Amino acid sequence: MEPDDLLTVGEVSSRTGVAVSALHYYEQLGLIESSRTAGNQRRYPRFMIRRISLILVAKRLGISLADVAEVFTTLPMEQQPDAHDWHRLSRRWQSQLEAKKHELENLQRELTGCMGCGCLSMKSCYLLNPDDVCGESGSGPLRVTAAG
């Protein structure tokens, strides 16, 4: 197979492990693109496999498809992106992952503090009741629902 050969939707699905319906969905979102044959069958350039692989990696890292779509707008759709394009995308996602890492570290510290405290106060616990939102609704077991 030559680098410029086009792949059927089944071939792309087989190569990436992504369901055909998901490929159609990614195409609807503008994440990938295909051309059509005279018989209206989809054909994908081989480099779309890399885009699809990046979508899978992004999903695994917790990056939303909306964020993927936003970043992909900076990549050429009609030709294989070059190393500079991929590096730029990588830097952008690196900063998002750093922010998520800091959020998780803060949550871990809060959880450790909460477990160490042991008060389990719905009124004063920052982790269970940030900014005392429940306190504005009155006293008592506000988060407990009656068994029916």
Buried (B, 14 or more C-beta within 10 A) or exposed (E): EEEEEBBBBEBBBEBBEBEBEBBBBBBEBEBBBBEEEEEEEBBBBBBBBBBBBBBEEBEEEEBEBEBBBEBBEEBEBEEBBEEEBEEEBEEBBEEBEEEEEEEEEEEEEBEEEBEEEEEEEBEEBEEEBEEEEBEEEEEEEBEEEEEE
